[in-house]
Amino acid sequence: MKITLNQDPAFSETEVVINCRQADEDILHLVAMLRIHQKKLVGTLDGELHLLDTKDILYIDTADKRTFLYTGQAVYECALRLYELEEGLRGLDFLRVSRSAIVNFRRIRSVRPELGGRMLVTVDGGERLYVSRQYAADLKEKLHELERSFGK
């Protein structure tokens, strides 16, 4: 892979152009990483690439070494791994809830404590996700932060 960086004060904005014979998995991965910085993720559905606003994503899940982005309308496959998404979405109200899931905190409708220290989260649209004990403290802290922000 050849990488070229052109710097010129005359450029009004940064533009990334990828020239390739065919968009393979590595190229899709690179595009997905770049999109995170624009608060957009790339998801594939029926062979088409879709640019998704992070605010529209309810949660992210992995299964069989594949990553999926869930919106209210569809489920998209993503070329990035869960840990890469977690890192890229840091600071955008996304919260890791288990080894295989990240939830959009702004899209949580309800939280219910469960036995054994776990929690059950319901997101917009009614889908439910279990929060493992390992990540329950992070969710509780986020809820407390929200409560404290109303007291100001």
DSSP file with accessible surface (Angstrom, degrees, kcal/mol):
  #  RESIDUE AA STRUCTURE BP1 BP2  ACC     N-H-->O    O-->H-N    N-H-->O    O-->H-N    TCO  KAPPA ALPHA  PHI   PSI    X-CA   Y-CA   Z-CA
    1    1 A M              0   0  178      0, 0.0     2,-0.5     0, 0.0     0, 0.0   0.000 360.0 360.0 360.0 131.7    0.0    0.0    0.0
    2    2 A K        -     0   0  181      2,-0.0     2,-0.5     0, 0.0     0, 0.0  -0.836 360.0-164.5 -99.1 130.8    1.3    3.4   -1.0
    3    3 A I        -     0   0  147     -2,-0.5     2,-0.4     2,-0.0     0, 0.0  -0.973   6.1-175.8-119.7 128.5    0.6    6.3    1.3
    4    4 A T        -     0   0   93     -2,-0.5     2,-0.5     2,-0.0    -2,-0.0  -0.981   7.6-165.7-125.4 132.2    1.0    9.9    0.3
    5    5 A L        -     0   0  141     -2,-0.4     2,-0.6     2,-0.0    -2,-0.0  -0.977   5.4-168.7-118.6 118.5    0.5   13.0    2.5
    6    6 A N        -     0   0  118     -2,-0.5     2,-0.5     2,-0.0    -2,-0.0  -0.940   3.2-169.6-109.5 120.3    0.2   16.4    0.8
    7    7 A Q        +     0   0  168     -2,-0.6    -2,-0.0     3,-0.0     3,-0.0  -0.929  17.0 154.0-111.4 131.5    0.4   19.4    3.0
    8    8 A D    >   -     0   0   83     -2,-0.5     3,-2.0     1,-0.1    -2,-0.0  -0.910  41.9-141.5-156.0 125.3   -0.4   22.9    1.6
    9    9 A P  T 3  S+     0   0  135      0, 0.0    -1,-0.1     0, 0.0    -2,-0.0   0.724 100.8  69.6 -61.1 -16.2   -1.7   26.0    3.5
   10   10 A A  T 3  S+     0   0   82     -3,-0.0     2,-0.3     2,-0.0    -3,-0.0   0.694  73.8 102.6 -76.0 -17.7   -3.9   26.7    0.5
   11   11 A F    <   -     0   0  119     -3,-2.0     3,-0.1     1,-0.2    -3,-0.1  -0.501  58.2-160.8 -68.2 129.5   -6.1   23.6    1.3
   12   12 A S  S    S+     0   0  121     -2,-0.3     2,-0.3     1,-0.2    -1,-0.2   0.761  71.8   4.5 -83.5 -26.0   -9.3   24.8    2.9
   13   13 A E  S    S-     0   0  153      2,-0.0     2,-0.3     0, 0.0    -1,-0.2  -0.977  83.4 -93.2-151.2 164.0  -10.1   21.5    4.4
   14   14 A T        -     0   0  132     -2,-0.3     2,-0.4    -3,-0.1    -2,-0.0  -0.643  38.5-173.0 -82.7 134.3   -8.7   18.0    4.8
   15   15 A E        -     0   0  160     -2,-0.3     2,-0.5     2,-0.0    -4,-0.0  -0.996  10.3-158.2-129.2 132.2   -9.7   15.5    2.2
   16   16 A V        -     0   0   92     -2,-0.4     2,-0.5     2,-0.0    -2,-0.0  -0.956  11.6-175.2-111.4 123.4   -8.9   11.8    2.2
   17   17 A V        -     0   0   88     -2,-0.5     2,-0.6     2,-0.0    -2,-0.0  -0.975   7.7-162.4-119.5 128.9   -9.0   10.0   -1.1
   18   18 A I        -     0   0   59     -2,-0.5     2,-0.6     2,-0.0    -2,-0.0  -0.959   2.9-166.6-113.8 117.6   -8.4    6.2   -1.4
   19   19 A N        +     0   0  150     -2,-0.6     2,-0.3     3,-0.0     3,-0.1  -0.918  25.0 150.3-102.2 121.2   -7.6    4.9   -4.8
   20   20 A C        -     0   0   65     -2,-0.6     3,-0.2     1,-0.1    -2,-0.0  -0.982  54.2-125.8-148.7 158.1   -7.9    1.1   -5.0
   21   21 A R  S    S-     0   0  253     -2,-0.3     2,-0.3     1,-0.3    -1,-0.1   0.912  98.7  -5.7 -68.2 -45.0   -8.7   -1.6   -7.5
   22   22 A Q  S    S-     0   0  159     -3,-0.1     2,-1.1     0, 0.0    -1,-0.3  -0.982  75.9-109.6-152.5 141.9  -11.4   -3.0   -5.3
   23   23 A A        +     0   0   52     -2,-0.3     2,-0.1    -3,-0.2    -3,-0.0  -0.602  47.7 177.8 -76.0  99.6  -12.6   -2.2   -1.7
   24   24 A D     >  -     0   0   82     -2,-1.1     4,-2.5     1,-0.0     5,-0.2  -0.254  48.2 -82.7 -91.9-173.6  -11.5   -5.2    0.3
   25   25 A E  H  > S+     0   0  143      1,-0.2     4,-2.2     2,-0.2     5,-0.2   0.883 128.8  52.4 -61.0 -38.7  -11.8   -5.8    4.0
   26   26 A D  H  > S+     0   0  114      2,-0.2     4,-2.2     1,-0.2    -1,-0.2   0.908 110.5  47.6 -64.5 -41.6   -8.7   -3.7    4.8
   27   27 A I  H  > S+     0   0   23      2,-0.2     4,-2.6     1,-0.2     5,-0.2   0.928 111.7  49.8 -66.1 -44.5  -10.0   -0.8    2.8
   28   28 A L  H  X S+     0   0   41     -4,-2.5     4,-2.5     1,-0.2    -2,-0.2   0.894 110.1  52.1 -61.7 -37.2  -13.4   -0.9    4.5
   29   29 A H  H  X S+     0   0   53     -4,-2.2     4,-2.2    -5,-0.2    -1,-0.2   0.928 109.7  48.5 -63.2 -45.2  -11.7   -1.1    7.8
   30   30 A L  H  X S+     0   0   67     -4,-2.2     4,-2.1     2,-0.2    -2,-0.2   0.928 111.9  48.5 -62.1 -45.2   -9.7    2.0    7.0
   31   31 A V  H  X S+     0   0   36     -4,-2.6     4,-2.4     1,-0.2    -2,-0.2   0.923 110.1  52.5 -61.6 -42.7  -12.8    3.9    5.8
   32   32 A A  H  X S+     0   0    1     -4,-2.5     4,-1.5     1,-0.2    -1,-0.2   0.909 108.2  50.5 -61.7 -42.0  -14.7    2.9    9.0
   33   33 A M  H  X S+     0   0   61     -4,-2.2     4,-0.8     1,-0.2    -1,-0.2   0.911 111.3  48.4 -63.5 -40.8  -11.9    4.2   11.2
   34   34 A L  H >< S+     0   0   68     -4,-2.1     3,-0.6     1,-0.2     4,-0.4   0.894 107.4  55.8 -66.4 -37.7  -11.8    7.5    9.4
   35   35 A R  H ><>S+     0   0   76     -4,-2.4     5,-2.4     1,-0.2     3,-1.5   0.823  94.6  66.9 -66.2 -32.0  -15.6    7.9    9.7
   36   36 A I  H ><5S+     0   0    7     -4,-1.5     3,-2.0     1,-0.3    -1,-0.2   0.905  95.0  58.2 -56.4 -37.6  -15.6    7.5   13.4
   37   37 A H  T <<5S+     0   0  153     -4,-0.8    -1,-0.3    -3,-0.6    -2,-0.2   0.699 105.5  49.4 -68.5 -16.7  -13.8   10.8   13.6
   38   38 A Q  T < 5S-     0   0  117     -3,-1.5    -1,-0.3    -4,-0.4    -2,-0.2   0.194 121.3-108.5-100.6  12.2  -16.7   12.4   11.8
   39   39 A K  T < 5S+     0   0  122     -3,-2.0    15,-1.8     1,-0.3     2,-0.3   0.836  87.2 112.0  61.2  33.1  -19.2   10.8   14.2
   40   40 A K  E   < -A   53   0A  62     -5,-2.4     2,-0.3    13,-0.2    -2,-0.3  -0.977  51.8-156.0-131.1 148.1  -20.3    8.5   11.4
   41   41 A L  E     -A   52   0A   0     11,-2.6    11,-3.3    -2,-0.3     2,-0.6  -0.917  16.8-126.6-120.7 153.1  -19.9    4.8   11.1
   42   42 A V  E     +A   51   0A   8     -2,-0.3    37,-0.4     9,-0.2     2,-0.4  -0.869  30.5 178.6-101.1 125.4  -19.9    2.7    8.0
   43   43 A G  E     -A   50   0A   0      7,-2.7     7,-3.2    -2,-0.6     2,-0.5  -0.953  20.2-138.0-125.3 147.9  -22.3   -0.3    8.0
   44   44 A T  E     +AB  49  77A  48     33,-3.0    33,-2.5    -2,-0.4     2,-0.4  -0.890  24.0 170.1-107.6 132.7  -22.9   -2.8    5.2
   45   45 A L  E >  S-A   48   0A  47      3,-2.5     3,-2.0    -2,-0.5    31,-0.1  -0.966  71.6 -13.9-142.2 123.2  -26.4   -3.9    4.4
   46   46 A D  T 3  S-     0   0  153     -2,-0.4     3,-0.1     1,-0.3    -1,-0.0   0.870 128.2 -53.3  52.8  40.8  -27.3   -6.1    1.4
   47   47 A G  T 3  S+     0   0   74      1,-0.2     2,-0.4     0, 0.0    -1,-0.3   0.492 115.8 112.1  79.2   0.8  -24.0   -5.4   -0.2
   48   48 A E  E <   -A   45   0A 123     -3,-2.0    -3,-2.5     2,-0.0     2,-0.4  -0.880  65.3-128.1-109.7 142.4  -24.3   -1.6    0.1
   49   49 A L  E     -A   44   0A  94     -2,-0.4     2,-0.4    -5,-0.2    -5,-0.2  -0.719  26.4-166.9 -85.5 134.9  -22.2    0.7    2.3
   50   50 A H  E     -A   43   0A  51     -7,-3.2    -7,-2.7    -2,-0.4     2,-0.6  -0.976  17.8-138.3-123.6 136.7  -24.3    3.0    4.5
   51   51 A L  E     -A   42   0A  91     -2,-0.4     2,-0.5    -9,-0.2    -9,-0.2  -0.850  27.4-164.9 -92.7 120.4  -23.0    6.0    6.5
   52   52 A L  E     -A   41   0A  16    -11,-3.3   -11,-2.6    -2,-0.6     2,-0.3  -0.905  18.8-128.8-112.5 130.6  -24.7    6.0    9.8
   53   53 A D  E >   -A   40   0A  53     -2,-0.5     3,-1.7   -13,-0.2     4,-0.5  -0.569  21.6-130.4 -69.6 136.8  -24.9    8.8   12.3
   54   54 A T  G >  S+     0   0   14    -15,-1.8     3,-1.4     1,-0.3    -1,-0.1   0.835 105.8  65.0 -60.9 -29.1  -23.7    7.6   15.7
   55   55 A K  G 3  S+     0   0  128    -16,-0.3    -1,-0.3     1,-0.3   -15,-0.1   0.755  98.2  55.2 -66.2 -20.7  -26.9    9.2   17.3
   56   56 A D  G <  S+     0   0   59     -3,-1.7    16,-0.5    15,-0.0     2,-0.5   0.578  85.1  99.0 -87.3 -10.1  -29.0    6.7   15.3
   57   57 A I  E <   -C   71   0A   0     -3,-1.4    14,-0.2    -4,-0.5    50,-0.1  -0.673  49.2-173.2 -84.4 124.3  -27.2    3.6   16.6
   58   58 A L  E     -     0   0A   5     12,-3.1    46,-2.5    -2,-0.5     2,-0.3   0.920  66.3 -28.2 -78.5 -50.1  -29.0    1.9   19.5
   59   59 A Y  E     -CD  70 103A  11     11,-1.1    11,-2.8    44,-0.2     2,-0.4  -0.976  52.4-127.5-160.6 168.9  -26.3   -0.6   20.3
   60   60 A I  E     +CD  69 102A   0     42,-3.1    42,-2.3    -2,-0.3     2,-0.3  -0.974  28.3 178.5-126.4 137.7  -23.4   -2.5   18.9
   61   61 A D  E     -CD  68 101A  34      7,-2.3     7,-3.3    -2,-0.4     2,-0.4  -0.955  17.0-144.2-139.9 154.6  -23.0   -6.3   19.2
   62   62 A T  E     +C   67   0A  37     38,-1.7     2,-0.3    -2,-0.3     5,-0.2  -0.939  20.1 165.8-121.2 148.0  -20.6   -9.0   18.2
   63   63 A A  E >   -C   66   0A  44      3,-2.3     3,-1.6    -2,-0.4    -2,-0.0  -0.935  69.5  -1.0-156.6 134.9  -21.4  -12.6   17.2
   64   64 A D  T 3  S-     0   0  151     -2,-0.3     3,-0.1     1,-0.3    -1,-0.0   0.887 129.1 -56.7  51.4  43.7  -19.2  -15.1   15.4
   65   65 A K  T 3  S+     0   0  186      1,-0.2     2,-0.4     0, 0.0    -1,-0.3   0.729 116.0 114.4  62.1  23.7  -16.3  -12.6   15.1
   66   66 A R  E <   -C   63   0A 117     -3,-1.6    -3,-2.3    15,-0.0     2,-0.4  -0.948  58.4-139.6-122.6 147.4  -18.5  -10.2   13.2
   67   67 A T  E     -CE  62  78A   6     11,-0.7    11,-2.8    -2,-0.4     2,-0.4  -0.891  16.3-165.4-111.5 136.9  -19.7   -6.8   14.5
   68   68 A F  E     -CE  61  77A  34     -7,-3.3    -7,-2.3    -2,-0.4     2,-0.5  -0.957  12.6-149.5-127.0 141.0  -23.2   -5.4   14.0
   69   69 A L  E     -CE  60  76A   0      7,-3.4     7,-2.8    -2,-0.4     2,-0.5  -0.938  17.3-154.3-107.3 122.7  -24.7   -1.9   14.4
   70   70 A Y  E     +CE  59  75A  43    -11,-2.8   -12,-3.1    -2,-0.5   -11,-1.1  -0.871  19.0 168.6-103.9 124.0  -28.3   -1.9   15.4
   71   71 A T  E     -C   57   0A  15      3,-2.6   -14,-0.1    -2,-0.5   -15,-0.0  -0.668  52.1 -97.4-116.3 179.3  -30.5    1.1   14.5
   72   72 A G  S    S+     0   0   52    -16,-0.5     3,-0.1    -2,-0.2   -15,-0.1   0.710 122.5  37.8 -69.8 -17.9  -34.3    1.4   14.8
   73   73 A Q  S    S-     0   0  162      1,-0.3     2,-0.3     0, 0.0    -1,-0.2   0.762 123.2 -10.9-103.8 -33.9  -34.6    0.5   11.1
   74   74 A A        -     0   0   24     -5,-0.0    -3,-2.6     2,-0.0     2,-0.5  -0.961  57.0-108.2-159.0 173.3  -32.0   -2.2   10.4
   75   75 A V  E     - E   0  70A  63     -2,-0.3     2,-0.4    -5,-0.2    -5,-0.2  -0.976  35.0-167.6-116.7 124.4  -29.0   -4.2   11.4
   76   76 A Y  E     - E   0  69A  25     -7,-2.8    -7,-3.4    -2,-0.5     2,-0.3  -0.870  18.2-127.9-113.5 145.4  -25.7   -3.3    9.6
   77   77 A E  E     -BE  44  68A  67    -33,-2.5   -33,-3.0    -2,-0.4     2,-0.4  -0.711  24.4-155.1 -89.8 143.7  -22.4   -5.2    9.6
   78   78 A C  E     - E   0  67A   6    -11,-2.8   -11,-0.7    -2,-0.3   -35,-0.1  -0.939  18.1-143.0-121.7 143.2  -19.3   -3.2   10.5
   79   79 A A  S    S+     0   0   36    -37,-0.4     2,-0.2    -2,-0.4   -50,-0.1   0.644  76.6  89.2 -77.9 -14.0  -15.7   -3.9    9.5
   80   80 A L  S    S-     0   0    1    -52,-0.1    -2,-0.2     1,-0.1     2,-0.1  -0.504  78.2-118.3 -86.7 154.6  -14.4   -2.7   12.9
   81   81 A R     >  -     0   0  121     -2,-0.2     4,-2.1     1,-0.1     3,-0.3  -0.478  30.5-108.6 -82.6 160.0  -13.9   -4.8   16.0
   82   82 A L  H  > S+     0   0   12      1,-0.2     4,-2.8     2,-0.2     5,-0.2   0.896 118.4  52.6 -59.4 -42.5  -15.7   -4.0   19.2
   83   83 A Y  H  > S+     0   0  139      1,-0.2     4,-2.1     2,-0.2    -1,-0.2   0.866 108.5  51.5 -65.3 -32.1  -12.7   -2.7   21.0
   84   84 A E  H  > S+     0   0   28     -3,-0.3     4,-2.5     2,-0.2    -1,-0.2   0.915 111.6  46.6 -69.5 -40.9  -11.9   -0.3   18.1
   85   85 A L  H  X S+     0   0    0     -4,-2.1     4,-2.4     2,-0.2    -2,-0.2   0.920 110.3  53.2 -65.8 -42.3  -15.5    1.0   18.1
   86   86 A E  H  < S+     0   0   59     -4,-2.8     4,-0.5     1,-0.2    -2,-0.2   0.931 112.5  44.7 -58.6 -44.4  -15.3    1.4   21.9
   87   87 A E  H >< S+     0   0  125     -4,-2.1     3,-0.9     1,-0.2    -1,-0.2   0.927 115.4  46.6 -66.0 -45.2  -12.1    3.4   21.6
   88   88 A G  H 3< S+     0   0   29     -4,-2.5    -1,-0.2     1,-0.2    -2,-0.2   0.789 113.5  48.5 -69.6 -27.6  -13.4    5.6   18.7
   89   89 A L  T ><>S+     0   0    1     -4,-2.4     3,-2.2    -5,-0.2     5,-0.6   0.427  78.9 130.2 -93.6   0.4  -16.7    6.3   20.4
   90   90 A R  T < 5S+     0   0  168     -3,-0.9     5,-0.1    -4,-0.5    -3,-0.1  -0.283  75.0  22.4 -56.0 133.0  -15.2    7.3   23.7
   91   91 A G  T 3 5S+     0   0   76      3,-0.3    -1,-0.3     1,-0.0    -2,-0.1   0.457 100.4  94.1  88.0  -0.2  -16.7   10.6   24.8
   92   92 A L  T < 5S-     0   0   43     -3,-2.2    -2,-0.1     2,-0.2     3,-0.1   0.049 106.3 -97.5-111.6  24.8  -19.8   10.1   22.7
   93   93 A D  T   5S+     0   0   33      1,-0.3    12,-2.9    12,-0.1    13,-0.5   0.779  79.2 137.6  66.5  27.3  -22.1    8.6   25.4
   94   94 A F  E   < -F  104   0A  25     -5,-0.6     2,-0.4    10,-0.2    -3,-0.3  -0.871  34.4-164.7-100.1 141.1  -21.5    5.0   24.3
   95   95 A L  E     -F  103   0A  24      8,-2.9     8,-2.9    -2,-0.4     2,-0.3  -0.988  21.3-125.5-134.2 129.4  -21.0    2.6   27.1
   96   96 A R  E     +F  102   0A  35     -2,-0.4     6,-0.2     6,-0.2    43,-0.1  -0.576  30.7 171.8 -71.1 129.8  -19.6   -1.0   27.2
   97   97 A V  E     -     0   0A   2      4,-2.2    35,-2.5     1,-0.3    38,-0.3   0.545  61.6  -5.2-117.4 -13.6  -22.1   -3.2   28.8
   98   98 A S  E >  S-F  101   0A  19      3,-1.4     3,-0.9    33,-0.2    -1,-0.3  -0.954  83.0 -83.3-163.9 177.3  -20.7   -6.7   28.2
   99   99 A R  T 3  S+     0   0  206     -2,-0.3   -17,-0.1     1,-0.2     3,-0.0   0.780 129.3  32.3 -61.4 -24.4  -17.8   -8.5   26.5
  100  100 A S  T 3  S+     0   0   46      1,-0.1   -38,-1.7   -18,-0.0     2,-0.3   0.316 113.0  61.4-119.0  11.4  -19.9   -8.4   23.3
  101  101 A A  E <   -DF  61  98A   2     -3,-0.9    -4,-2.2   -40,-0.2    -3,-1.4  -0.996  43.4-172.0-147.5 146.6  -22.0   -5.2   23.4
  102  102 A I  E     -DF  60  96A   1    -42,-2.3   -42,-3.1    -2,-0.3     2,-0.4  -0.989  20.5-155.3-127.5 136.7  -21.8   -1.4   23.6
  103  103 A V  E     -DF  59  95A   0     -8,-2.9    -8,-2.9    -2,-0.4     2,-0.9  -0.885  21.2-120.9-117.7 145.9  -24.9    0.6   24.1
  104  104 A N  E >   - F   0  94A   4    -46,-2.5     3,-2.1    -2,-0.4     4,-0.3  -0.767  23.1-153.7 -80.6 108.1  -25.7    4.2   23.2
  105  105 A F  G >  S+     0   0   24    -12,-2.9     3,-1.4    -2,-0.9    -1,-0.2   0.851  91.7  59.1 -55.6 -35.5  -26.5    5.7   26.6
  106  106 A R  G 3  S+     0   0  183    -13,-0.5    -1,-0.3     1,-0.3   -12,-0.1   0.659 103.6  53.1 -69.2 -14.7  -28.7    8.4   25.0
  107  107 A R  G <  S+     0   0   56     -3,-2.1    17,-2.3   -49,-0.2     2,-0.4   0.327  79.0 117.1-105.0   8.5  -30.9    5.6   23.6
  108  108 A I  E <   -G  123   0B  31     -3,-1.4    15,-0.3    -4,-0.3     3,-0.1  -0.626  37.5-178.7 -77.1 129.4  -31.6    3.8   26.8
  109  109 A R  E     -     0   0B 147     13,-3.3     2,-0.3    -2,-0.4    14,-0.2   0.806  64.3  -3.3 -94.6 -40.3  -35.2    3.8   27.8
  110  110 A S  E     -G  122   0B  56     12,-1.8    12,-2.6     2,-0.0     2,-0.4  -0.993  52.5-151.6-153.4 158.7  -35.0    1.9   31.1
  111  111 A V  E     -G  121   0B  43     -2,-0.3    10,-0.2    10,-0.2     8,-0.0  -0.999  13.5-173.6-133.3 132.6  -32.7    0.1   33.4
  112  112 A R  E     -G  120   0B 120      8,-2.5     8,-3.1    -2,-0.4     2,-0.1  -0.992  23.7-125.9-130.7 127.1  -33.7   -2.7   35.8
  113  113 A P  E     -G  119   0B 101      0, 0.0     2,-0.3     0, 0.0     6,-0.3  -0.418  30.3-164.7 -65.7 144.5  -31.5   -4.4   38.4
  114  114 A E    >   -     0   0   52      4,-3.0     3,-0.9     1,-0.1     4,-0.1  -0.777  30.4 -76.7-122.3 170.0  -31.3   -8.2   38.1
  115  115 A L  G >  S+     0   0  163     -2,-0.3     3,-0.9     1,-0.2    -1,-0.1  -0.307 111.9  30.6 -64.0 149.6  -30.1  -10.9   40.4
  116  116 A G  G 3  S-     0   0   53      1,-0.2    -1,-0.2    -3,-0.0    17,-0.1   0.652 130.4 -68.8  78.4  13.6  -26.4  -11.4   40.8
  117  117 A G  G <  S+     0   0   39     -3,-0.9    -1,-0.2     1,-0.3    -2,-0.2   0.454  99.1 128.2  86.6  -2.2  -25.4   -7.8   40.2
  118  118 A R    <   -     0   0   99     -3,-0.9    -4,-3.0    -4,-0.1     2,-0.3  -0.381  44.5-147.9 -80.7 168.2  -26.4   -7.7   36.6
  119  119 A M  E     -GH 113 131B  12     12,-1.9    12,-3.5    -6,-0.3     2,-0.5  -0.953   6.6-137.5-133.8 154.6  -28.7   -5.1   35.0
  120  120 A L  E     -GH 112 130B   7     -8,-3.1    -8,-2.5    -2,-0.3     2,-0.4  -0.967  19.5-163.9-115.5 121.7  -31.2   -5.3   32.2
  121  121 A V  E     -GH 111 129B   1      8,-3.2     8,-2.7    -2,-0.5     2,-0.5  -0.893   4.7-160.1-107.4 133.4  -31.2   -2.3   29.8
  122  122 A T  E     -GH 110 128B  12    -12,-2.6   -13,-3.3    -2,-0.4   -12,-1.8  -0.963  13.2-162.0-110.9 126.8  -34.1   -1.6   27.4
  123  123 A V  E >   -G  108   0B   0      4,-2.6     3,-2.2    -2,-0.5   -15,-0.2  -0.557  40.2 -67.0-100.9 168.0  -33.2    0.7   24.5
  124  124 A D  T 3  S+     0   0   56    -17,-2.3     3,-0.4     1,-0.3    -1,-0.2  -0.265 125.7  37.6 -49.8 138.5  -35.6    2.6   22.2
  125  125 A G  T 3  S-     0   0   70      1,-0.2    -1,-0.3    -3,-0.1   -54,-0.0   0.312 124.3 -90.2  94.6 -10.3  -37.5    0.1   20.1
  126  126 A G  S <  S+     0   0   33     -3,-2.2    -1,-0.2     1,-0.3    -2,-0.2   0.403  76.3 147.4  91.7  -4.0  -37.8   -2.3   23.0
  127  127 A E        -     0   0   89     -3,-0.4    -4,-2.6    -4,-0.2     2,-0.4  -0.416  35.7-145.1 -67.4 144.4  -34.7   -4.4   22.6
  128  128 A R  E     -H  122   0B 154     -6,-0.2     2,-0.4    -2,-0.1    -6,-0.2  -0.916  16.5-175.8-116.9 140.6  -33.1   -5.6   25.8
  129  129 A L  E     -H  121   0B  16     -8,-2.7    -8,-3.2    -2,-0.4     2,-0.4  -0.989  22.6-128.1-132.4 140.0  -29.5   -6.1   26.7
  130  130 A Y  E     -H  120   0B 107     -2,-0.4     2,-0.6   -10,-0.2   -10,-0.2  -0.717  14.5-146.0 -87.2 136.5  -28.0   -7.5   29.8
  131  131 A V  E     -H  119   0B   0    -12,-3.5   -12,-1.9    -2,-0.4   -33,-0.2  -0.917  22.3-132.3 -98.8 120.4  -25.3   -5.5   31.5
  132  132 A S    >>  -     0   0   32    -35,-2.5     4,-1.3    -2,-0.6     3,-1.0  -0.280  21.1-109.5 -71.4 159.5  -22.7   -7.8   33.1
  133  133 A R  H 3> S+     0   0  176      1,-0.3     4,-0.7     2,-0.2     3,-0.3   0.863 117.5  62.6 -55.1 -37.0  -21.5   -7.3   36.6
  134  134 A Q  H 34 S+     0   0  136      1,-0.2    -1,-0.3     2,-0.1     4,-0.2   0.841 115.4  29.7 -59.6 -34.3  -18.2   -6.2   35.3
  135  135 A Y  H <> S+     0   0   33     -3,-1.0     4,-1.6   -38,-0.3     3,-0.4   0.481  94.7  91.3-106.8  -4.2  -19.7   -3.2   33.5
  136  136 A A  H  X S+     0   0    4     -4,-1.3     4,-2.7    -3,-0.3     5,-0.2   0.872  83.2  57.4 -61.2 -37.7  -22.7   -2.5   35.8
  137  137 A A  H  X S+     0   0   65     -4,-0.7     4,-2.4     1,-0.2    -1,-0.2   0.890 104.3  52.3 -62.0 -38.3  -20.6   -0.1   37.9
  138  138 A D  H  > S+     0   0   84     -3,-0.4     4,-2.1     2,-0.2    -1,-0.2   0.908 110.6  47.7 -64.4 -41.0  -19.9    2.0   34.9
  139  139 A L  H  X S+     0   0    0     -4,-1.6     4,-2.4     2,-0.2    -2,-0.2   0.927 111.2  50.4 -65.4 -43.9  -23.6    2.2   34.0
  140  140 A K  H  X S+     0   0  100     -4,-2.7     4,-2.5     1,-0.2    -2,-0.2   0.916 110.3  50.3 -60.2 -42.6  -24.5    3.2   37.6
  141  141 A E  H  X S+     0   0   88     -4,-2.4     4,-2.5     2,-0.2    -1,-0.2   0.915 109.4  50.8 -62.8 -41.2  -21.9    5.9   37.6
  142  142 A K  H  X S+     0   0   48     -4,-2.1     4,-1.9     1,-0.2    -1,-0.2   0.909 110.5  49.6 -63.6 -39.5  -23.2    7.3   34.3
  143  143 A L  H  X S+     0   0   50     -4,-2.4     4,-2.3     2,-0.2    -2,-0.2   0.907 110.7  49.8 -65.3 -40.9  -26.7    7.3   35.8
  144  144 A H  H  X S+     0   0   86     -4,-2.5     4,-2.7     1,-0.2    -2,-0.2   0.891 108.0  53.5 -65.3 -39.3  -25.5    9.2   38.9
  145  145 A E  H  X S+     0   0   90     -4,-2.5     4,-2.0     2,-0.2    -1,-0.2   0.914 108.5  50.4 -59.2 -42.6  -23.7   11.7   36.7
  146  146 A L  H  X S+     0   0   78     -4,-1.9     4,-1.0     2,-0.2    -2,-0.2   0.927 111.0  48.2 -61.9 -45.0  -27.0   12.3   34.9
  147  147 A E  H >X S+     0   0  128     -4,-2.3     4,-0.8     1,-0.2     3,-0.7   0.917 111.3  50.3 -61.3 -45.0  -28.8   12.8   38.2
  148  148 A R  H >< S+     0   0  131     -4,-2.7     3,-0.7     1,-0.2     4,-0.4   0.848 102.5  61.2 -63.7 -33.6  -26.1   15.2   39.5
  149  149 A S  H >< S+     0   0   63     -4,-2.0     3,-0.6     1,-0.2    -1,-0.2   0.801 100.7  54.3 -66.8 -24.5  -26.3   17.3   36.3
  150  150 A F  H << S+     0   0  164     -4,-1.0    -1,-0.2    -3,-0.7    -2,-0.2   0.752 100.2  61.6 -78.2 -22.0  -30.0   18.0   37.0
  151  151 A G  T <<        0   0   71     -4,-0.8    -1,-0.2    -3,-0.7    -2,-0.2   0.575 360.0 360.0 -79.5  -8.4  -29.1   19.4   40.4
  152  152 A K    <         0   0  215     -3,-0.6    -3,-0.0    -4,-0.4     0, 0.0  -0.429 360.0 360.0 -83.9 360.0  -26.9   22.1   39.0
